[in-house]
Amino acid sequence: MKAMMTALIALIVAKFAQLNGTSLVGIRAYEAKGSGEVANHVVNANFSYGEAKKKDMATLASATKADLLAIAEKAKVAYEIVVEAIAEMQTTNVKRSESAKDAFIPITNAIKLCKESGLLHIYAMAVWKSEPIVAGTYKEVKSRPKTIAKNVAKKYFNLRTAKYRSFIVHPDMISEVAINGEVIGLK
């Protein structure tokens, strides 16, 4: 069983390595680690996170007072909190970026290996998610006003970096990966 799983994961890595440019990839029956929700996903693999970050920074820099007021109204927070939240979003958190780089070994543009767990992750931009196949258990959201403002701003501006997701490649969490017309079953 372990040898077969190793071969399947090697096949997935090989398929990702063959991708030339951005490609849509299907992830079927993925079980979210935190909530237990099971859903199908389509992601855009090999999409440049660096370019997405640059575009998002330009979008935030061009935010008008009208944008910030709209976000404040939607988030139900004070305008000043939105101004502070946007300012924080525009500063790159170097420590967080470095610790994330230290935690993973890149295998391909869209696949990375977690040093701690030894598990492969597909890291790509979410394009579509189905209605849950199995509903999950969701914790009550207890975010601070500034965090709520940041989350509303991400949706308001449709920020690309907010769409990146990490999917663990493991038979307990993914049923199938569809890539370049080939479906690779893990269960």
Phi and psi restraints in degrees (value plus and minus 20) as a CYANA .aco file:
   2 LYS   PHI     -85.3   -45.3
   2 LYS   PSI     -59.5   -19.5
   3 ALA   PHI     -84.9   -44.9
   3 ALA   PSI     -59.4   -19.4
   4 MET   PHI     -85.8   -45.8
   4 MET   PSI     -61.9   -21.9
   5 MET   PHI     -84.8   -44.8
   5 MET   PSI     -60.9   -20.9
   6 THR   PHI     -80.8   -40.8
   6 THR   PSI     -61.3   -21.3
   7 ALA   PHI     -85.2   -45.2
   7 ALA   PSI     -61.2   -21.2
   8 LEU   PHI     -85.5   -45.5
   8 LEU   PSI     -61.7   -21.7
   9 ILE   PHI     -87.1   -47.1
   9 ILE   PSI     -58.8   -18.8
  10 ALA   PHI     -82.5   -42.5
  10 ALA   PSI     -58.0   -18.0
  11 LEU   PHI     -84.6   -44.6
  11 LEU   PSI     -62.4   -22.4
  12 ILE   PHI     -81.6   -41.6
  12 ILE   PSI     -66.3   -26.3
  13 VAL   PHI     -80.7   -40.7
  13 VAL   PSI     -63.5   -23.5
  14 ALA   PHI     -81.9   -41.9
  14 ALA   PSI     -61.6   -21.6
  15 LYS   PHI     -84.6   -44.6
  15 LYS   PSI     -61.9   -21.9
  16 PHE   PHI     -85.4   -45.4
  16 PHE   PSI     -57.6   -17.6
  17 ALA   PHI     -85.6   -45.6
  17 ALA   PSI     -47.9    -7.9
  18 GLN   PHI     -99.1   -59.1
  18 GLN   PSI     -33.7     6.3
  19 LEU   PHI     -81.7   -41.7
  19 LEU   PSI     116.2   156.2
  20 ASN   PHI    -136.6   -96.6
  20 ASN   PSI      81.2   121.2
  21 GLY   PHI      64.3   104.3
  21 GLY   PSI    -190.2  -150.2
  22 THR   PHI     -92.3   -52.3
  22 THR   PSI     124.0   164.0
  23 SER   PHI    -166.0  -126.0
  23 SER   PSI     124.7   164.7
  24 LEU   PHI    -100.6   -60.6
  24 LEU   PSI     116.8   156.8
  25 VAL   PHI    -150.8  -110.8
  25 VAL   PSI     115.2   155.2
  26 GLY   PHI    -115.9   -75.9
  26 GLY   PSI     114.2   154.2
  27 ILE   PHI    -141.1  -101.1
  27 ILE   PSI      91.9   131.9
  28 ARG   PHI    -121.9   -81.9
  28 ARG   PSI     117.4   157.4
  29 ALA   PHI      33.2    73.2
  29 ALA   PSI      31.9    71.9
  30 TYR   PHI    -103.4   -63.4
  30 TYR   PSI     109.2   149.2
  31 GLU   PHI    -118.3   -78.3
  31 GLU   PSI      97.5   137.5
  32 ALA   PHI     -86.2   -46.2
  32 ALA   PSI     112.6   152.6
  33 LYS   PHI     -80.6   -40.6
  33 LYS   PSI     -64.2   -24.2
  34 GLY   PHI     -97.2   -57.2
  34 GLY   PSI     -65.8   -25.8
  35 SER   PHI    -117.9   -77.9
  35 SER   PSI     -42.7    -2.7
  36 GLY   PHI      64.2   104.2
  36 GLY   PSI     -19.6    20.4
  37 GLU   PHI     -83.4   -43.4
  37 GLU   PSI     119.5   159.5
  38 VAL   PHI    -135.4   -95.4
  38 VAL   PSI     106.3   146.3
  39 ALA   PHI    -172.1  -132.1
  39 ALA   PSI     142.1   182.1
  40 ASN   PHI    -111.7   -71.7
  40 ASN   PSI     127.2   167.2
  41 HIS   PHI    -154.4  -114.4
  41 HIS   PSI     130.3   170.3
  42 VAL   PHI    -141.7  -101.7
  42 VAL   PSI     109.5   149.5
  43 VAL   PHI    -146.3  -106.3
  43 VAL   PSI     137.6   177.6
  44 ASN   PHI    -121.1   -81.1
  44 ASN   PSI      85.9   125.9
  45 ALA   PHI    -106.8   -66.8
  45 ALA   PSI     133.7   173.7
  46 ASN   PHI      47.6    87.6
  46 ASN   PSI      -0.3    39.7
  47 PHE   PHI    -100.3   -60.3
  47 PHE   PSI     114.4   154.4
  48 SER   PHI     -94.4   -54.4
  48 SER   PSI      92.4   132.4
  49 TYR   PHI     -85.0   -45.0
  49 TYR   PSI     -58.1   -18.1
  50 GLY   PHI     -80.3   -40.3
  50 GLY   PSI     -63.7   -23.7
  51 GLU   PHI     -87.7   -47.7
  51 GLU   PSI     -59.2   -19.2
  52 ALA   PHI     -81.8   -41.8
  52 ALA   PSI     -61.2   -21.2
  53 LYS   PHI     -83.2   -43.2
  53 LYS   PSI     -63.9   -23.9
  54 LYS   PHI     -79.9   -39.9
  54 LYS   PSI     -65.1   -25.1
  55 LYS   PHI     -85.0   -45.0
  55 LYS   PSI     -60.0   -20.0
  56 ASP   PHI     -84.6   -44.6
  56 ASP   PSI     -60.7   -20.7
  57 MET   PHI     -83.8   -43.8
  57 MET   PSI     -59.2   -19.2
  58 ALA   PHI     -85.5   -45.5
  58 ALA   PSI     -60.4   -20.4
  59 THR   PHI     -82.2   -42.2
  59 THR   PSI     -66.2   -26.2
  60 LEU   PHI     -84.9   -44.9
  60 LEU   PSI     -58.6   -18.6
  61 ALA   PHI     -85.1   -45.1
  61 ALA   PSI     -47.3    -7.3
  62 SER   PHI    -112.9   -72.9
  62 SER   PSI     -12.9    27.1
  63 ALA   PHI     -82.4   -42.4
  63 ALA   PSI     115.0   155.0
  64 THR   PHI    -117.7   -77.7
  64 THR   PSI     148.8   188.8
  65 LYS   PHI     -81.2   -41.2
  65 LYS   PSI     -56.6   -16.6
  66 ALA   PHI     -81.7   -41.7
  66 ALA   PSI     -59.9   -19.9
  67 ASP   PHI     -81.0   -41.0
  67 ASP   PSI     -67.5   -27.5
  68 LEU   PHI     -85.5   -45.5
  68 LEU   PSI     -57.5   -17.5
  69 LEU   PHI     -85.6   -45.6
  69 LEU   PSI     -60.1   -20.1
  70 ALA   PHI     -83.6   -43.6
  70 ALA   PSI     -60.9   -20.9
  71 ILE   PHI     -84.8   -44.8
  71 ILE   PSI     -63.6   -23.6
  72 ALA   PHI     -79.1   -39.1
  72 ALA   PSI     -62.2   -22.2
  73 GLU   PHI     -86.2   -46.2
  73 GLU   PSI     -65.5   -25.5
  74 LYS   PHI     -86.8   -46.8
  74 LYS   PSI     -58.6   -18.6
  75 ALA   PHI    -101.6   -61.6
  75 ALA   PSI     -33.2     6.8
  76 LYS   PHI      39.6    79.6
  76 LYS   PSI      25.9    65.9
  77 VAL   PHI    -151.4  -111.4
  77 VAL   PSI     146.5   186.5
  78 ALA   PHI     -89.0   -49.0
  78 ALA   PSI     128.6   168.6
  79 TYR   PHI     -74.1   -34.1
  79 TYR   PSI     -61.8   -21.8
  80 GLU   PHI     -81.2   -41.2
  80 GLU   PSI     -55.6   -15.6
  81 ILE   PHI     -86.6   -46.6
  81 ILE   PSI     -59.7   -19.7
  82 VAL   PHI     -84.5   -44.5
  82 VAL   PSI     -63.0   -23.0
  83 VAL   PHI     -78.2   -38.2
  83 VAL   PSI     -65.5   -25.5
  84 GLU   PHI     -84.4   -44.4
  84 GLU   PSI     -61.5   -21.5
  85 ALA   PHI     -83.7   -43.7
  85 ALA   PSI     -65.1   -25.1
  86 ILE   PHI     -83.9   -43.9
  86 ILE   PSI     -60.8   -20.8
  87 ALA   PHI     -80.8   -40.8
  87 ALA   PSI     -62.4   -22.4
  88 GLU   PHI     -85.0   -45.0
  88 GLU   PSI     -58.5   -18.5
  89 MET   PHI     -85.9   -45.9
  89 MET   PSI     -46.2    -6.2
  90 GLN   PHI    -101.9   -61.9
  90 GLN   PSI     -36.0     4.0
  91 THR   PHI    -112.6   -72.6
  91 THR   PSI     108.8   148.8
  92 THR   PHI     -96.5   -56.5
  92 THR   PSI     110.4   150.4
  93 ASN   PHI    -107.0   -67.0
  93 ASN   PSI      71.9   111.9
  94 VAL   PHI     -83.5   -43.5
  94 VAL   PSI     -62.2   -22.2
  95 LYS   PHI     -79.7   -39.7
  95 LYS   PSI     -63.6   -23.6
  96 ARG   PHI     -84.5   -44.5
  96 ARG   PSI     -62.0   -22.0
  97 SER   PHI     -82.4   -42.4
  97 SER   PSI     -63.6   -23.6
  98 GLU   PHI     -86.5   -46.5
  98 GLU   PSI     -61.0   -21.0
  99 SER   PHI     -87.8   -47.8
  99 SER   PSI     -54.6   -14.6
 100 ALA   PHI     -86.7   -46.7
 100 ALA   PSI     -60.3   -20.3
 101 LYS   PHI     -84.2   -44.2
 101 LYS   PSI     -58.3   -18.3
 102 ASP   PHI     -90.7   -50.7
 102 ASP   PSI     -44.9    -4.9
 103 ALA   PHI    -101.5   -61.5
 103 ALA   PSI     -39.7     0.3
 104 PHE   PHI    -147.7  -107.7
 104 PHE   PSI     130.7   170.7
 105 ILE   PHI    -129.7   -89.7
 105 ILE   PSI      98.1   138.1
 106 PRO   PHI     -88.7   -48.7
 106 PRO   PSI     114.0   154.0
 107 ILE   PHI    -124.6   -84.6
 107 ILE   PSI     -69.5   -29.5
 108 THR   PHI    -154.7  -114.7
 108 THR   PSI    -196.6  -156.6
 109 ASN   PHI     -82.0   -42.0
 109 ASN   PSI     -46.5    -6.5
 110 ALA   PHI    -137.4   -97.4
 110 ALA   PSI     -19.7    20.3
 111 ILE   PHI    -146.1  -106.1
 111 ILE   PSI     113.7   153.7
 112 LYS   PHI    -155.7  -115.7
 112 LYS   PSI     134.3   174.3
 113 LEU   PHI    -128.0   -88.0
 113 LEU   PSI     106.0   146.0
 114 CYS   PHI     -97.1   -57.1
 114 CYS   PSI     102.2   142.2
 115 LYS   PHI     -83.7   -43.7
 115 LYS   PSI     -58.0   -18.0
 116 GLU   PHI     -92.5   -52.5
 116 GLU   PSI     -68.7   -28.7
 117 SER   PHI    -112.6   -72.6
 117 SER   PSI     -41.4    -1.4
 118 GLY   PHI      57.5    97.5
 118 GLY   PSI     -10.0    30.0
 119 LEU   PHI    -114.3   -74.3
 119 LEU   PSI     125.1   165.1
 120 LEU   PHI    -103.1   -63.1
 120 LEU   PSI     125.3   165.3
 121 HIS   PHI    -145.3  -105.3
 121 HIS   PSI     114.8   154.8
 122 ILE   PHI    -109.4   -69.4
 122 ILE   PSI     101.5   141.5
 123 TYR   PHI    -136.4   -96.4
 123 TYR   PSI      90.1   130.1
 124 ALA   PHI    -172.4  -132.4
 124 ALA   PSI     151.0   191.0
 125 MET   PHI    -106.8   -66.8
 125 MET   PSI     103.1   143.1
 126 ALA   PHI     -86.5   -46.5
 126 ALA   PSI     113.6   153.6
 127 VAL   PHI    -132.1   -92.1
 127 VAL   PSI     -61.8   -21.8
 128 TRP   PHI    -172.9  -132.9
 128 TRP   PSI     127.8   167.8
 129 LYS   PHI    -159.0  -119.0
 129 LYS   PSI     113.7   153.7
 130 SER   PHI     -93.8   -53.8
 130 SER   PSI     148.7   188.7
 131 GLU   PHI     -81.9   -41.9
 131 GLU   PSI     127.1   167.1
 132 PRO   PHI     -76.2   -36.2
 132 PRO   PSI     114.5   154.5
 133 ILE   PHI     -96.6   -56.6
 133 ILE   PSI     -60.4   -20.4
 134 VAL   PHI    -148.7  -108.7
 134 VAL   PSI     103.6   143.6
 135 ALA   PHI     -88.2   -48.2
 135 ALA   PSI     126.8   166.8
 136 GLY   PHI    -119.1   -79.1
 136 GLY   PSI     158.6   198.6
 137 THR   PHI    -126.4   -86.4
 137 THR   PSI      97.7   137.7
 138 TYR   PHI    -128.8   -88.8
 138 TYR   PSI     115.7   155.7
 139 LYS   PHI     -95.7   -55.7
 139 LYS   PSI     132.7   172.7
 140 GLU   PHI     -86.8   -46.8
 140 GLU   PSI     115.0   155.0
 141 VAL   PHI    -100.9   -60.9
 141 VAL   PSI     104.1   144.1
 142 LYS   PHI    -146.6  -106.6
 142 LYS   PSI      31.5    71.5
 143 SER   PHI     -98.7   -58.7
 143 SER   PSI     132.1   172.1
 144 ARG   PHI     -95.0   -55.0
 144 ARG   PSI     139.6   179.6
 145 PRO   PHI     -74.8   -34.8
 145 PRO   PSI     -59.1   -19.1
 146 LYS   PHI     -86.9   -46.9
 146 LYS   PSI     -58.0   -18.0
 147 THR   PHI     -86.4   -46.4
 147 THR   PSI     -61.0   -21.0
 148 ILE   PHI     -81.1   -41.1
 148 ILE   PSI     -63.3   -23.3
 149 ALA   PHI     -81.2   -41.2
 149 ALA   PSI     -61.2   -21.2
 150 LYS   PHI     -83.7   -43.7
 150 LYS   PSI     -64.0   -24.0
 151 ASN   PHI     -84.2   -44.2
 151 ASN   PSI     -60.7   -20.7
 152 VAL   PHI     -86.3   -46.3
 152 VAL   PSI     -60.4   -20.4
 153 ALA   PHI     -82.7   -42.7
 153 ALA   PSI     -59.8   -19.8
 154 LYS   PHI     -79.4   -39.4
 154 LYS   PSI     -61.5   -21.5
 155 LYS   PHI     -94.2   -54.2
 155 LYS   PSI     -62.6   -22.6
 156 TYR   PHI     -78.3   -38.3
 156 TYR   PSI     -65.7   -25.7
 157 PHE   PHI    -109.5   -69.5
 157 PHE   PSI     -23.3    16.7
 158 ASN   PHI      33.9    73.9
 158 ASN   PSI      31.0    71.0
 159 LEU   PHI     -86.7   -46.7
 159 LEU   PSI     112.2   152.2
 160 ARG   PHI     -85.7   -45.7
 160 ARG   PSI     -61.8   -21.8
 161 THR   PHI     -85.8   -45.8
 161 THR   PSI     -41.9    -1.9
 162 ALA   PHI     -93.6   -53.6
 162 ALA   PSI     -30.6     9.4
 163 LYS   PHI    -115.8   -75.8
 163 LYS   PSI     -23.3    16.7
 164 TYR   PHI     -93.1   -53.1
 164 TYR   PSI     118.1   158.1
 165 ARG   PHI    -154.1  -114.1
 165 ARG   PSI     134.5   174.5
 166 SER   PHI    -138.8   -98.8
 166 SER   PSI     105.9   145.9
 167 PHE   PHI    -136.8   -96.8
 167 PHE   PSI     105.7   145.7
 168 ILE   PHI     -98.7   -58.7
 168 ILE   PSI     108.1   148.1
 169 VAL   PHI    -107.9   -67.9
 169 VAL   PSI      75.6   115.6
 170 HIS   PHI    -174.1  -134.1
 170 HIS   PSI     120.8   160.8
 171 PRO   PHI     -81.9   -41.9
 171 PRO   PSI     -42.5    -2.5
 172 ASP   PHI     -95.8   -55.8
 172 ASP   PSI     -32.5     7.5
 173 MET   PHI    -141.2  -101.2
 173 MET   PSI     -44.7    -4.7
 174 ILE   PHI    -148.1  -108.1
 174 ILE   PSI     114.2   154.2
 175 SER   PHI    -102.6   -62.6
 175 SER   PSI     -71.6   -31.6
 176 GLU   PHI    -166.9  -126.9
 176 GLU   PSI     135.0   175.0
 177 VAL   PHI    -142.8  -102.8
 177 VAL   PSI     104.8   144.8
 178 ALA   PHI    -127.3   -87.3
 178 ALA   PSI      98.7   138.7
 179 ILE   PHI    -163.4  -123.4
 179 ILE   PSI     109.5   149.5
 180 ASN   PHI      31.0    71.0
 180 ASN   PSI      21.3    61.3
 181 GLY   PHI      60.8   100.8
 181 GLY   PSI     -22.0    18.0
 182 GLU   PHI    -129.3   -89.3
 182 GLU   PSI     114.5   154.5
 183 VAL   PHI    -124.8   -84.8
 183 VAL   PSI     104.1   144.1
 184 ILE   PHI    -131.0   -91.0
 184 ILE   PSI      92.7   132.7
 185 GLY   PHI    -106.8   -66.8
 185 GLY   PSI     114.8   154.8
 186 LEU   PHI    -125.4   -85.4
 186 LEU   PSI     -31.7     8.3
